[in-house]
Amino acid sequence: MQRMLDICSREAEMLDFSFNTTKSVALRIGPRFKHVCAPLLLAGADLLYVHHTKYLGFLVESFQTV
């Protein structure tokens, strides 16, 4: 995942594009959503791991219902 973010950061820099890193987060989904993951960086800023976020007005949650 970090490799993909590094590639996106480099391409964005070449295109004179910037990510809004204050609004960018990482969301773990699926049966392993509680596992601790390595820190992620986007354009030099740490991404926060969250349990839910809004996307296009919809709430996306990471927990699994049993």
PDBQT receptor file of N, H, CA, C and O in Angstrom, charges set to zero:
ATOM      1  N   MET A   1       0.832  -1.186   0.000  1.00  0.00    +0.000 N 
ATOM      2  CA  MET A   1       0.000   0.000   0.000  1.00  0.00    +0.000 C 
ATOM      3  C   MET A   1       0.882   1.257   0.000  1.00  0.00    +0.000 C 
ATOM      4  O   MET A   1       0.609   2.226  -0.708  1.00  0.00    +0.000 OA
ATOM      5  N   GLN A   2       1.950   1.215   0.815  1.00  0.00    +0.000 N 
ATOM      6  H   GLN A   2       2.172   0.428   1.391  1.00  0.00    +0.000 HD
ATOM      7  CA  GLN A   2       2.829   2.379   0.863  1.00  0.00    +0.000 C 
ATOM      8  C   GLN A   2       3.478   2.639  -0.490  1.00  0.00    +0.000 C 
ATOM      9  O   GLN A   2       3.637   3.795  -0.885  1.00  0.00    +0.000 OA
ATOM     10  N   ARG A   3       3.854   1.582  -1.207  1.00  0.00    +0.000 N 
ATOM     11  H   ARG A   3       3.724   0.644  -0.886  1.00  0.00    +0.000 HD
ATOM     12  CA  ARG A   3       4.430   1.758  -2.552  1.00  0.00    +0.000 C 
ATOM     13  C   ARG A   3       3.462   2.481  -3.476  1.00  0.00    +0.000 C 
ATOM     14  O   ARG A   3       3.866   3.360  -4.237  1.00  0.00    +0.000 OA
ATOM     15  N   MET A   4       2.183   2.115  -3.413  1.00  0.00    +0.000 N 
ATOM     16  H   MET A   4       1.854   1.401  -2.795  1.00  0.00    +0.000 HD
ATOM     17  CA  MET A   4       1.180   2.749  -4.248  1.00  0.00    +0.000 C 
ATOM     18  C   MET A   4       1.046   4.234  -3.888  1.00  0.00    +0.000 C 
ATOM     19  O   MET A   4       0.940   5.084  -4.773  1.00  0.00    +0.000 OA
ATOM     20  N   LEU A   5       1.050   4.540  -2.591  1.00  0.00    +0.000 N 
ATOM     21  H   LEU A   5       1.136   3.850  -1.873  1.00  0.00    +0.000 HD
ATOM     22  CA  LEU A   5       0.949   5.931  -2.166  1.00  0.00    +0.000 C 
ATOM     23  C   LEU A   5       2.175   6.736  -2.603  1.00  0.00    +0.000 C 
ATOM     24  O   LEU A   5       2.055   7.904  -2.972  1.00  0.00    +0.000 OA
ATOM     25  N   ASP A   6       3.356   6.107  -2.560  1.00  0.00    +0.000 N 
ATOM     26  H   ASP A   6       3.454   5.158  -2.261  1.00  0.00    +0.000 HD
ATOM     27  CA  ASP A   6       4.576   6.782  -3.019  1.00  0.00    +0.000 C 
ATOM     28  C   ASP A   6       4.497   7.101  -4.501  1.00  0.00    +0.000 C 
ATOM     29  O   ASP A   6       4.879   8.193  -4.922  1.00  0.00    +0.000 OA
ATOM     30  N   ILE A   7       4.004   6.157  -5.296  1.00  0.00    +0.000 N 
ATOM     31  H   ILE A   7       3.694   5.270  -4.954  1.00  0.00    +0.000 HD
ATOM     32  CA  ILE A   7       3.852   6.380  -6.738  1.00  0.00    +0.000 C 
ATOM     33  C   ILE A   7       2.859   7.506  -6.993  1.00  0.00    +0.000 C 
ATOM     34  O   ILE A   7       3.109   8.376  -7.828  1.00  0.00    +0.000 OA
ATOM     35  N   CYS A   8       1.744   7.497  -6.287  1.00  0.00    +0.000 N 
ATOM     36  H   CYS A   8       1.542   6.790  -5.609  1.00  0.00    +0.000 HD
ATOM     37  CA  CYS A   8       0.739   8.561  -6.448  1.00  0.00    +0.000 C 
ATOM     38  C   CYS A   8       1.315   9.921  -6.069  1.00  0.00    +0.000 C 
ATOM     39  O   CYS A   8       1.046  10.918  -6.739  1.00  0.00    +0.000 OA
ATOM     40  N   SER A   9       2.106   9.967  -5.000  1.00  0.00    +0.000 N 
ATOM     41  H   SER A   9       2.325   9.157  -4.456  1.00  0.00    +0.000 HD
ATOM     42  CA  SER A   9       2.721  11.225  -4.567  1.00  0.00    +0.000 C 
ATOM     43  C   SER A   9       3.692  11.758  -5.613  1.00  0.00    +0.000 C 
ATOM     44  O   SER A   9       3.697  12.953  -5.907  1.00  0.00    +0.000 OA
ATOM     45  N   ARG A  10       4.517  10.874  -6.178  1.00  0.00    +0.000 N 
ATOM     46  H   ARG A  10       4.513   9.903  -5.939  1.00  0.00    +0.000 HD
ATOM     47  CA  ARG A  10       5.478  11.295  -7.211  1.00  0.00    +0.000 C 
ATOM     48  C   ARG A  10       4.755  11.803  -8.461  1.00  0.00    +0.000 C 
ATOM     49  O   ARG A  10       5.122  12.839  -9.015  1.00  0.00    +0.000 OA
ATOM     50  N   GLU A  11       3.741  11.081  -8.896  1.00  0.00    +0.000 N 
ATOM     51  H   GLU A  11       3.443  10.239  -8.446  1.00  0.00    +0.000 HD
ATOM     52  CA  GLU A  11       2.990  11.496 -10.089  1.00  0.00    +0.000 C 
ATOM     53  C   GLU A  11       2.283  12.823  -9.846  1.00  0.00    +0.000 C 
ATOM     54  O   GLU A  11       2.261  13.686 -10.722  1.00  0.00    +0.000 OA
ATOM     55  N   ALA A  12       1.710  12.986  -8.666  1.00  0.00    +0.000 N 
ATOM     56  H   ALA A  12       1.728  12.284  -7.953  1.00  0.00    +0.000 HD
ATOM     57  CA  ALA A  12       1.022  14.242  -8.346  1.00  0.00    +0.000 C 
ATOM     58  C   ALA A  12       1.996  15.403  -8.358  1.00  0.00    +0.000 C 
ATOM     59  O   ALA A  12       1.661  16.492  -8.822  1.00  0.00    +0.000 OA
ATOM     60  N   GLU A  13       3.203  15.178  -7.851  1.00  0.00    +0.000 N 
ATOM     61  H   GLU A  13       3.476  14.292  -7.474  1.00  0.00    +0.000 HD
ATOM     62  CA  GLU A  13       4.217  16.227  -7.852  1.00  0.00    +0.000 C 
ATOM     63  C   GLU A  13       4.597  16.604  -9.283  1.00  0.00    +0.000 C 
ATOM     64  O   GLU A  13       4.749  17.786  -9.591  1.00  0.00    +0.000 OA
ATOM     65  N   MET A  14       4.752  15.613 -10.153  1.00  0.00    +0.000 N 
ATOM     66  H   MET A  14       4.629  14.652  -9.902  1.00  0.00    +0.000 HD
ATOM     67  CA  MET A  14       5.099  15.887 -11.553  1.00  0.00    +0.000 C 
ATOM     68  C   MET A  14       3.978  16.642 -12.276  1.00  0.00    +0.000 C 
ATOM     69  O   MET A  14       4.245  17.423 -13.189  1.00  0.00    +0.000 OA
ATOM     70  N   LEU A  15       2.739  16.412 -11.876  1.00  0.00    +0.000 N 
ATOM     71  H   LEU A  15       2.522  15.777 -11.135  1.00  0.00    +0.000 HD
ATOM     72  CA  LEU A  15       1.591  17.062 -12.509  1.00  0.00    +0.000 C 
ATOM     73  C   LEU A  15       1.205  18.368 -11.827  1.00  0.00    +0.000 C 
ATOM     74  O   LEU A  15       0.192  18.979 -12.165  1.00  0.00    +0.000 OA
ATOM     75  N   ASP A  16       2.030  18.796 -10.852  1.00  0.00    +0.000 N 
ATOM     76  H   ASP A  16       2.854  18.299 -10.577  1.00  0.00    +0.000 HD
ATOM     77  CA  ASP A  16       1.744  19.995 -10.072  1.00  0.00    +0.000 C 
ATOM     78  C   ASP A  16       0.373  19.897  -9.398  1.00  0.00    +0.000 C 
ATOM     79  O   ASP A  16      -0.421  20.837  -9.420  1.00  0.00    +0.000 OA
ATOM     80  N   PHE A  17       0.129  18.759  -8.813  1.00  0.00    +0.000 N 
ATOM     81  H   PHE A  17       0.774  17.996  -8.795  1.00  0.00    +0.000 HD
ATOM     82  CA  PHE A  17      -1.124  18.424  -8.147  1.00  0.00    +0.000 C 
ATOM     83  C   PHE A  17      -0.796  18.128  -6.696  1.00  0.00    +0.000 C 
ATOM     84  O   PHE A  17       0.278  17.600  -6.408  1.00  0.00    +0.000 OA
ATOM     85  N   SER A  18      -1.691  18.452  -5.778  1.00  0.00    +0.000 N 
ATOM     86  H   SER A  18      -2.564  18.881  -6.012  1.00  0.00    +0.000 HD
ATOM     87  CA  SER A  18      -1.424  18.126  -4.377  1.00  0.00    +0.000 C 
ATOM     88  C   SER A  18      -2.638  17.450  -3.743  1.00  0.00    +0.000 C 
ATOM     89  O   SER A  18      -3.785  17.752  -4.073  1.00  0.00    +0.000 OA
ATOM     90  N   PHE A  19      -2.357  16.543  -2.838  1.00  0.00    +0.000 N 
ATOM     91  H   PHE A  19      -1.426  16.298  -2.570  1.00  0.00    +0.000 HD
ATOM     92  CA  PHE A  19      -3.412  15.871  -2.083  1.00  0.00    +0.000 C 
ATOM     93  C   PHE A  19      -3.747  16.690  -0.853  1.00  0.00    +0.000 C 
ATOM     94  O   PHE A  19      -2.865  17.313  -0.263  1.00  0.00    +0.000 OA
ATOM     95  N   ASN A  20      -5.004  16.696  -0.465  1.00  0.00    +0.000 N 
ATOM     96  H   ASN A  20      -5.720  16.189  -0.945  1.00  0.00    +0.000 HD
ATOM     97  CA  ASN A  20      -5.401  17.323   0.793  1.00  0.00    +0.000 C 
ATOM     98  C   ASN A  20      -5.184  16.283   1.884  1.00  0.00    +0.000 C 
ATOM     99  O   ASN A  20      -6.080  15.495   2.185  1.00  0.00    +0.000 OA
ATOM    100  N   THR A  21      -4.005  16.282   2.469  1.00  0.00    +0.000 N 
ATOM    101  H   THR A  21      -3.277  16.922   2.225  1.00  0.00    +0.000 HD
ATOM    102  CA  THR A  21      -3.651  15.241   3.442  1.00  0.00    +0.000 C 
ATOM    103  C   THR A  21      -4.393  15.402   4.764  1.00  0.00    +0.000 C 
ATOM    104  O   THR A  21      -4.418  14.468   5.565  1.00  0.00    +0.000 OA
ATOM    105  N   THR A  22      -4.997  16.561   5.013  1.00  0.00    +0.000 N 
ATOM    106  H   THR A  22      -4.977  17.320   4.363  1.00  0.00    +0.000 HD
ATOM    107  CA  THR A  22      -5.785  16.710   6.246  1.00  0.00    +0.000 C 
ATOM    108  C   THR A  22      -7.122  15.982   6.143  1.00  0.00    +0.000 C 
ATOM    109  O   THR A  22      -7.725  15.642   7.161  1.00  0.00    +0.000 OA
ATOM    110  N   LYS A  23      -7.585  15.742   4.921  1.00  0.00    +0.000 N 
ATOM    111  H   LYS A  23      -7.096  16.019   4.094  1.00  0.00    +0.000 HD
ATOM    112  CA  LYS A  23      -8.848  15.025   4.724  1.00  0.00    +0.000 C 
ATOM    113  C   LYS A  23      -8.649  13.579   4.288  1.00  0.00    +0.000 C 
ATOM    114  O   LYS A  23      -9.624  12.837   4.170  1.00  0.00    +0.000 OA
ATOM    115  N   SER A  24      -7.416  13.166   4.049  1.00  0.00    +0.000 N 
ATOM    116  H   SER A  24      -6.624  13.769   4.145  1.00  0.00    +0.000 HD
ATOM    117  CA  SER A  24      -7.131  11.807   3.591  1.00  0.00    +0.000 C 
ATOM    118  C   SER A  24      -6.942  10.885   4.784  1.00  0.00    +0.000 C 
ATOM    119  O   SER A  24      -6.223  11.218   5.726  1.00  0.00    +0.000 OA
ATOM    120  N   VAL A  25      -7.591   9.718   4.743  1.00  0.00    +0.000 N 
ATOM    121  H   VAL A  25      -8.174   9.447   3.977  1.00  0.00    +0.000 HD
ATOM    122  CA  VAL A  25      -7.508   8.748   5.832  1.00  0.00    +0.000 C 
ATOM    123  C   VAL A  25      -7.367   7.346   5.258  1.00  0.00    +0.000 C 
ATOM    124  O   VAL A  25      -7.566   7.127   4.063  1.00  0.00    +0.000 OA
ATOM    125  N   ALA A  26      -7.021   6.402   6.125  1.00  0.00    +0.000 N 
ATOM    126  H   ALA A  26      -6.860   6.580   7.096  1.00  0.00    +0.000 HD
ATOM    127  CA  ALA A  26      -6.958   4.989   5.747  1.00  0.00    +0.000 C 
ATOM    128  C   ALA A  26      -8.047   4.254   6.517  1.00  0.00    +0.000 C 
ATOM    129  O   ALA A  26      -8.239   4.489   7.710  1.00  0.00    +0.000 OA
ATOM    130  N   LEU A  27      -8.747   3.376   5.842  1.00  0.00    +0.000 N 
ATOM    131  H   LEU A  27      -8.591   3.185   4.873  1.00  0.00    +0.000 HD
ATOM    132  CA  LEU A  27      -9.857   2.633   6.430  1.00  0.00    +0.000 C 
ATOM    133  C   LEU A  27      -9.635   1.154   6.179  1.00  0.00    +0.000 C 
ATOM    134  O   LEU A  27      -9.582   0.712   5.031  1.00  0.00    +0.000 OA
ATOM    135  N   ARG A  28      -9.504   0.384   7.265  1.00  0.00    +0.000 N 
ATOM    136  H   ARG A  28      -9.547   0.743   8.197  1.00  0.00    +0.000 HD
ATOM    137  CA  ARG A  28      -9.337  -1.074   7.138  1.00  0.00    +0.000 C 
ATOM    138  C   ARG A  28     -10.726  -1.695   7.097  1.00  0.00    +0.000 C 
ATOM    139  O   ARG A  28     -11.567  -1.407   7.949  1.00  0.00    +0.000 OA
ATOM    140  N   ILE A  29     -10.963  -2.549   6.101  1.00  0.00    +0.000 N 
ATOM    141  H   ILE A  29     -10.279  -2.783   5.409  1.00  0.00    +0.000 HD
ATOM    142  CA  ILE A  29     -12.280  -3.164   5.907  1.00  0.00    +0.000 C 
ATOM    143  C   ILE A  29     -12.120  -4.672   5.862  1.00  0.00    +0.000 C 
ATOM    144  O   ILE A  29     -11.144  -5.179   5.310  1.00  0.00    +0.000 OA
ATOM    145  N   GLY A  30     -13.074  -5.393   6.440  1.00  0.00    +0.000 N 
ATOM    146  H   GLY A  30     -13.867  -4.981   6.889  1.00  0.00    +0.000 HD
ATOM    147  CA  GLY A  30     -13.054  -6.847   6.364  1.00  0.00    +0.000 C 
ATOM    148  C   GLY A  30     -12.776  -7.499   7.696  1.00  0.00    +0.000 C 
ATOM    149  O   GLY A  30     -12.747  -6.829   8.729  1.00  0.00    +0.000 OA
ATOM    150  N   PRO A  31     -12.572  -8.795   7.679  1.00  0.00    +0.000 N 
ATOM    151  CA  PRO A  31     -12.420  -9.543   8.930  1.00  0.00    +0.000 C 
ATOM    152  C   PRO A  31     -11.167  -9.153   9.724  1.00  0.00    +0.000 C 
ATOM    153  O   PRO A  31     -11.091  -9.445  10.918  1.00  0.00    +0.000 OA
ATOM    154  N   ARG A  32     -10.192  -8.506   9.096  1.00  0.00    +0.000 N 
ATOM    155  H   ARG A  32     -10.253  -8.269   8.127  1.00  0.00    +0.000 HD
ATOM    156  CA  ARG A  32      -8.970  -8.117   9.809  1.00  0.00    +0.000 C 
ATOM    157  C   ARG A  32      -8.948  -6.629  10.134  1.00  0.00    +0.000 C 
ATOM    158  O   ARG A  32      -7.871  -6.052  10.293  1.00  0.00    +0.000 OA
ATOM    159  N   PHE A  33     -10.110  -5.998  10.234  1.00  0.00    +0.000 N 
ATOM    160  H   PHE A  33     -10.984  -6.466  10.104  1.00  0.00    +0.000 HD
ATOM    161  CA  PHE A  33     -10.142  -4.555  10.419  1.00  0.00    +0.000 C 
ATOM    162  C   PHE A  33      -9.560  -4.102  11.749  1.00  0.00    +0.000 C 
ATOM    163  O   PHE A  33      -9.198  -2.934  11.887  1.00  0.00    +0.000 OA
ATOM    164  N   LYS A  34      -9.459  -4.991  12.732  1.00  0.00    +0.000 N 
ATOM    165  H   LYS A  34      -9.753  -5.940  12.620  1.00  0.00    +0.000 HD
ATOM    166  CA  LYS A  34      -8.918  -4.621  14.040  1.00  0.00    +0.000 C 
ATOM    167  C   LYS A  34      -7.401  -4.774  14.116  1.00  0.00    +0.000 C 
ATOM    168  O   LYS A  34      -6.796  -4.330  15.092  1.00  0.00    +0.000 OA
ATOM    169  N   HIS A  35      -6.777  -5.383  13.127  1.00  0.00    +0.000 N 
ATOM    170  H   HIS A  35      -7.269  -5.744  12.334  1.00  0.00    +0.000 HD
ATOM    171  CA  HIS A  35      -5.334  -5.617  13.163  1.00  0.00    +0.000 C 
ATOM    172  C   HIS A  35      -4.569  -4.306  13.029  1.00  0.00    +0.000 C 
ATOM    173  O   HIS A  35      -4.999  -3.387  12.333  1.00  0.00    +0.000 OA
ATOM    174  N   VAL A  36      -3.450  -4.240  13.695  1.00  0.00    +0.000 N 
ATOM    175  H   VAL A  36      -3.101  -4.987  14.261  1.00  0.00    +0.000 HD
ATOM    176  CA  VAL A  36      -2.588  -3.066  13.621  1.00  0.00    +0.000 C 
ATOM    177  C   VAL A  36      -1.807  -3.117  12.305  1.00  0.00    +0.000 C 
ATOM    178  O   VAL A  36      -1.220  -4.144  11.964  1.00  0.00    +0.000 OA
ATOM    179  N   CYS A  37      -1.805  -2.020  11.584  1.00  0.00    +0.000 N 
ATOM    180  H   CYS A  37      -2.282  -1.186  11.861  1.00  0.00    +0.000 HD
ATOM    181  CA  CYS A  37      -1.116  -1.947  10.302  1.00  0.00    +0.000 C 
ATOM    182  C   CYS A  37       0.036  -0.953  10.392  1.00  0.00    +0.000 C 
ATOM    183  O   CYS A  37       0.080  -0.102  11.281  1.00  0.00    +0.000 OA
ATOM    184  N   ALA A  38       0.950  -1.082   9.466  1.00  0.00    +0.000 N 
ATOM    185  H   ALA A  38       0.915  -1.773   8.745  1.00  0.00    +0.000 HD
ATOM    186  CA  ALA A  38       2.088  -0.164   9.402  1.00  0.00    +0.000 C 
ATOM    187  C   ALA A  38       1.586   1.243   9.106  1.00  0.00    +0.000 C 
ATOM    188  O   ALA A  38       0.568   1.411   8.434  1.00  0.00    +0.000 OA
ATOM    189  N   PRO A  39       2.297   2.260   9.605  1.00  0.00    +0.000 N 
ATOM    190  CA  PRO A  39       1.913   3.643   9.294  1.00  0.00    +0.000 C 
ATOM    191  C   PRO A  39       2.012   3.911   7.793  1.00  0.00    +0.000 C 
ATOM    192  O   PRO A  39       2.874   3.359   7.109  1.00  0.00    +0.000 OA
ATOM    193  N   LEU A  40       1.136   4.750   7.300  1.00  0.00    +0.000 N 
ATOM    194  H   LEU A  40       0.436   5.198   7.855  1.00  0.00    +0.000 HD
ATOM    195  CA  LEU A  40       1.126   5.115   5.883  1.00  0.00    +0.000 C 
ATOM    196  C   LEU A  40       1.400   6.603   5.733  1.00  0.00    +0.000 C 
ATOM    197  O   LEU A  40       0.920   7.416   6.523  1.00  0.00    +0.000 OA
ATOM    198  N   LEU A  41       2.174   6.952   4.716  1.00  0.00    +0.000 N 
ATOM    199  H   LEU A  41       2.564   6.292   4.075  1.00  0.00    +0.000 HD
ATOM    200  CA  LEU A  41       2.484   8.347   4.410  1.00  0.00    +0.000 C 
ATOM    201  C   LEU A  41       1.956   8.696   3.025  1.00  0.00    +0.000 C 
ATOM    202  O   LEU A  41       2.102   7.923   2.078  1.00  0.00    +0.000 OA
ATOM    203  N   LEU A  42       1.350   9.851   2.923  1.00  0.00    +0.000 N 
ATOM    204  H   LEU A  42       1.231  10.478   3.692  1.00  0.00    +0.000 HD
ATOM    205  CA  LEU A  42       0.903  10.374   1.634  1.00  0.00    +0.000 C 
ATOM    206  C   LEU A  42       1.463  11.777   1.505  1.00  0.00    +0.000 C 
ATOM    207  O   LEU A  42       1.127  12.660   2.295  1.00  0.00    +0.000 OA
ATOM    208  N   ALA A  43       2.303  11.983   0.525  1.00  0.00    +0.000 N 
ATOM    209  H   ALA A  43       2.575  11.266  -0.117  1.00  0.00    +0.000 HD
ATOM    210  CA  ALA A  43       2.943  13.285   0.293  1.00  0.00    +0.000 C 
ATOM    211  C   ALA A  43       3.648  13.777   1.553  1.00  0.00    +0.000 C 
ATOM    212  O   ALA A  43       3.624  14.968   1.861  1.00  0.00    +0.000 OA
ATOM    213  N   GLY A  44       4.275  12.854   2.277  1.00  0.00    +0.000 N 
ATOM    214  H   GLY A  44       4.295  11.886   2.026  1.00  0.00    +0.000 HD
ATOM    215  CA  GLY A  44       5.042  13.210   3.463  1.00  0.00    +0.000 C 
ATOM    216  C   GLY A  44       4.230  13.380   4.731  1.00  0.00    +0.000 C 
ATOM    217  O   GLY A  44       4.796  13.684   5.781  1.00  0.00    +0.000 OA
ATOM    218  N   ALA A  45       2.920  13.194   4.668  1.00  0.00    +0.000 N 
ATOM    219  H   ALA A  45       2.459  12.946   3.815  1.00  0.00    +0.000 HD
ATOM    220  CA  ALA A  45       2.060  13.349   5.843  1.00  0.00    +0.000 C 
ATOM    221  C   ALA A  45       1.516  11.991   6.270  1.00  0.00    +0.000 C 
ATOM    222  O   ALA A  45       1.174  11.159   5.430  1.00  0.00    +0.000 OA
ATOM    223  N   ASP A  46       1.437  11.773   7.576  1.00  0.00    +0.000 N 
ATOM    224  H   ASP A  46       1.714  12.449   8.259  1.00  0.00    +0.000 HD
ATOM    225  CA  ASP A  46       0.883  10.527   8.097  1.00  0.00    +0.000 C 
ATOM    226  C   ASP A  46      -0.612  10.460   7.827  1.00  0.00    +0.000 C 
ATOM    227  O   ASP A  46      -1.326  11.445   8.013  1.00  0.00    +0.000 OA
ATOM    228  N   LEU A  47      -1.085   9.299   7.388  1.00  0.00    +0.000 N 
ATOM    229  H   LEU A  47      -0.505   8.499   7.237  1.00  0.00    +0.000 HD
ATOM    230  CA  LEU A  47      -2.518   9.074   7.240  1.00  0.00    +0.000 C 
ATOM    231  C   LEU A  47      -3.054   8.478   8.536  1.00  0.00    +0.000 C 
ATOM    232  O   LEU A  47      -2.437   7.587   9.119  1.00  0.00    +0.000 OA
ATOM    233  N   LEU A  48      -4.183   8.965   8.974  1.00  0.00    +0.000 N 
ATOM    234  H   LEU A  48      -4.684   9.689   8.500  1.00  0.00    +0.000 HD
ATOM    235  CA  LEU A  48      -4.823   8.410  10.155  1.00  0.00    +0.000 C 
ATOM    236  C   LEU A  48      -5.624   7.178   9.765  1.00  0.00    +0.000 C 
ATOM    237  O   LEU A  48      -6.269   7.151   8.717  1.00  0.00    +0.000 OA
ATOM    238  N   TYR A  49      -5.577   6.160  10.615  1.00  0.00    +0.000 N 
ATOM    239  H   TYR A  49      -5.052   6.181  11.466  1.00  0.00    +0.000 HD
ATOM    240  CA  TYR A  49      -6.455   5.003  10.441  1.00  0.00    +0.000 C 
ATOM    241  C   TYR A  49      -7.752   5.321  11.169  1.00  0.00    +0.000 C 
ATOM    242  O   TYR A  49      -7.734   5.690  12.343  1.00  0.00    +0.000 OA
ATOM    243  N   VAL A  50      -8.872   5.180  10.479  1.00  0.00    +0.000 N 
ATOM    244  H   VAL A  50      -8.887   4.880   9.526  1.00  0.00    +0.000 HD
ATOM    245  CA  VAL A  50     -10.178   5.490  11.061  1.00  0.00    +0.000 C 
ATOM    246  C   VAL A  50     -11.087   4.270  10.977  1.00  0.00    +0.000 C 
ATOM    247  O   VAL A  50     -10.831   3.348  10.203  1.00  0.00    +0.000 OA
ATOM    248  N   HIS A  51     -12.138   4.269  11.770  1.00  0.00    +0.000 N 
ATOM    249  H   HIS A  51     -12.345   5.018  12.399  1.00  0.00    +0.000 HD
ATOM    250  CA  HIS A  51     -13.112   3.177  11.762  1.00  0.00    +0.000 C 
ATOM    251  C   HIS A  51     -14.317   3.492  10.872  1.00  0.00    +0.000 C 
ATOM    252  O   HIS A  51     -15.077   2.600  10.494  1.00  0.00    +0.000 OA
ATOM    253  N   HIS A  52     -14.476   4.776  10.547  1.00  0.00    +0.000 N 
ATOM    254  H   HIS A  52     -13.858   5.500  10.854  1.00  0.00    +0.000 HD
ATOM    255  CA  HIS A  52     -15.556   5.165   9.640  1.00  0.00    +0.000 C 
ATOM    256  C   HIS A  52     -15.200   6.498   9.003  1.00  0.00    +0.000 C 
ATOM    257  O   HIS A  52     -14.422   7.284   9.545  1.00  0.00    +0.000 OA
ATOM    258  N   THR A  53     -15.789   6.729   7.844  1.00  0.00    +0.000 N 
ATOM    259  H   THR A  53     -16.421   6.091   7.404  1.00  0.00    +0.000 HD
ATOM    260  CA  THR A  53     -15.589   7.988   7.131  1.00  0.00    +0.000 C 
ATOM    261  C   THR A  53     -16.794   8.229   6.226  1.00  0.00    +0.000 C 
ATOM    262  O   THR A  53     -17.553   7.305   5.933  1.00  0.00    +0.000 OA
ATOM    263  N   LYS A  54     -16.961   9.442   5.798  1.00  0.00    +0.000 N 
ATOM    264  H   LYS A  54     -16.345  10.192   6.036  1.00  0.00    +0.000 HD
ATOM    265  CA  LYS A  54     -18.027   9.757   4.854  1.00  0.00    +0.000 C 
ATOM    266  C   LYS A  54     -17.448   9.822   3.457  1.00  0.00    +0.000 C 
ATOM    267  O   LYS A  54     -16.370  10.377   3.245  1.00  0.00    +0.000 OA
ATOM    268  N   TYR A  55     -18.172   9.251   2.502  1.00  0.00    +0.000 N 
ATOM    269  H   TYR A  55     -19.049   8.801   2.674  1.00  0.00    +0.000 HD
ATOM    270  CA  TYR A  55     -17.778   9.304   1.104  1.00  0.00    +0.000 C 
ATOM    271  C   TYR A  55     -19.023   9.603   0.277  1.00  0.00    +0.000 C 
ATOM    272  O   TYR A  55     -19.968   8.815   0.252  1.00  0.00    +0.000 OA
ATOM    273  N   LEU A  56     -19.014  10.739  -0.393  1.00  0.00    +0.000 N 
ATOM    274  H   LEU A  56     -18.247  11.380  -0.373  1.00  0.00    +0.000 HD
ATOM    275  CA  LEU A  56     -20.164  11.176  -1.210  1.00  0.00    +0.000 C 
ATOM    276  C   LEU A  56     -21.462  11.143  -0.409  1.00  0.00    +0.000 C 
ATOM    277  O   LEU A  56     -22.513  10.763  -0.926  1.00  0.00    +0.000 OA
ATOM    278  N   GLY A  57     -21.377  11.544   0.859  1.00  0.00    +0.000 N 
ATOM    279  H   GLY A  57     -20.524  11.853   1.279  1.00  0.00    +0.000 HD
ATOM    280  CA  GLY A  57     -22.565  11.608   1.705  1.00  0.00    +0.000 C 
ATOM    281  C   GLY A  57     -22.948  10.307   2.385  1.00  0.00    +0.000 C 
ATOM    282  O   GLY A  57     -23.883  10.287   3.185  1.00  0.00    +0.000 OA
ATOM    283  N   PHE A  58     -22.246   9.221   2.088  1.00  0.00    +0.000 N 
ATOM    284  H   PHE A  58     -21.486   9.238   1.438  1.00  0.00    +0.000 HD
ATOM    285  CA  PHE A  58     -22.539   7.932   2.702  1.00  0.00    +0.000 C 
ATOM    286  C   PHE A  58     -21.509   7.641   3.795  1.00  0.00    +0.000 C 
ATOM    287  O   PHE A  58     -20.328   7.954   3.645  1.00  0.00    +0.000 OA
ATOM    288  N   LEU A  59     -21.963   7.047   4.879  1.00  0.00    +0.000 N 
ATOM    289  H   LEU A  59     -22.922   6.793   5.001  1.00  0.00    +0.000 HD
ATOM    290  CA  LEU A  59     -21.066   6.653   5.953  1.00  0.00    +0.000 C 
ATOM    291  C   LEU A  59     -20.521   5.257   5.635  1.00  0.00    +0.000 C 
ATOM    292  O   LEU A  59     -21.290   4.317   5.431  1.00  0.00    +0.000 OA
ATOM    293  N   VAL A  60     -19.206   5.129   5.595  1.00  0.00    +0.000 N 
ATOM    294  H   VAL A  60     -18.582   5.892   5.761  1.00  0.00    +0.000 HD
ATOM    295  CA  VAL A  60     -18.546   3.855   5.351  1.00  0.00    +0.000 C 
ATOM    296  C   VAL A  60     -17.892   3.442   6.664  1.00  0.00    +0.000 C 
ATOM    297  O   VAL A  60     -17.078   4.181   7.218  1.00  0.00    +0.000 OA
ATOM    298  N   GLU A  61     -18.254   2.246   7.165  1.00  0.00    +0.000 N 
ATOM    299  H   GLU A  61     -18.915   1.645   6.715  1.00  0.00    +0.000 HD
ATOM    300  CA  GLU A  61     -17.731   1.779   8.446  1.00  0.00    +0.000 C 
ATOM    301  C   GLU A  61     -16.906   0.504   8.232  1.00  0.00    +0.000 C 
ATOM    302  O   GLU A  61     -17.164  -0.278   7.316  1.00  0.00    +0.000 OA
ATOM    303  N   SER A  62     -15.916   0.321   9.098  1.00  0.00    +0.000 N 
ATOM    304  H   SER A  62     -15.707   0.956   9.841  1.00  0.00    +0.000 HD
ATOM    305  CA  SER A  62     -14.984  -0.774   8.891  1.00  0.00    +0.000 C 
ATOM    306  C   SER A  62     -15.332  -2.040   9.668  1.00  0.00    +0.000 C 
ATOM    307  O   SER A  62     -14.757  -3.095   9.400  1.00  0.00    +0.000 OA
ATOM    308  N   PHE A  63     -16.243  -1.963  10.608  1.00  0.00    +0.000 N 
ATOM    309  H   PHE A  63     -16.710  -1.106  10.826  1.00  0.00    +0.000 HD
ATOM    310  CA  PHE A  63     -16.479  -3.149  11.436  1.00  0.00    +0.000 C 
ATOM    311  C   PHE A  63     -17.304  -4.203  10.706  1.00  0.00    +0.000 C 
ATOM    312  O   PHE A  63     -18.053  -3.910   9.774  1.00  0.00    +0.000 OA
ATOM    313  N   GLN A  64     -17.139  -5.431  11.163  1.00  0.00    +0.000 N 
ATOM    314  H   GLN A  64     -16.530  -5.670  11.920  1.00  0.00    +0.000 HD
ATOM    315  CA  GLN A  64     -17.847  -6.562  10.563  1.00  0.00    +0.000 C 
ATOM    316  C   GLN A  64     -18.986  -6.963  11.483  1.00  0.00    +0.000 C 
ATOM    317  O   GLN A  64     -18.772  -7.173  12.677  1.00  0.00    +0.000 OA
ATOM    318  N   THR A  65     -20.181  -7.072  10.950  1.00  0.00    +0.000 N 
ATOM    319  H   THR A  65     -20.355  -6.901   9.980  1.00  0.00    +0.000 HD
ATOM    320  CA  THR A  65     -21.302  -7.519  11.760  1.00  0.00    +0.000 C 
ATOM    321  C   THR A  65     -21.362  -9.028  11.734  1.00  0.00    +0.000 C 
ATOM    322  O   THR A  65     -21.126  -9.650  10.698  1.00  0.00    +0.000 OA
ATOM    323  N   VAL A  66     -21.675  -9.610  12.859  1.00  0.00    +0.000 N 
ATOM    324  H   VAL A  66     -21.867  -9.104  13.700  1.00  0.00    +0.000 HD
ATOM    325  CA  VAL A  66     -21.722 -11.075  12.966  1.00  0.00    +0.000 C 
ATOM    326  C   VAL A  66     -23.140 -11.529  13.140  1.00  0.00    +0.000 C 
ATOM    327  O   VAL A  66     -23.395 -12.729  13.250  1.00  0.00    +0.000 OA
TER     328      VAL A  66
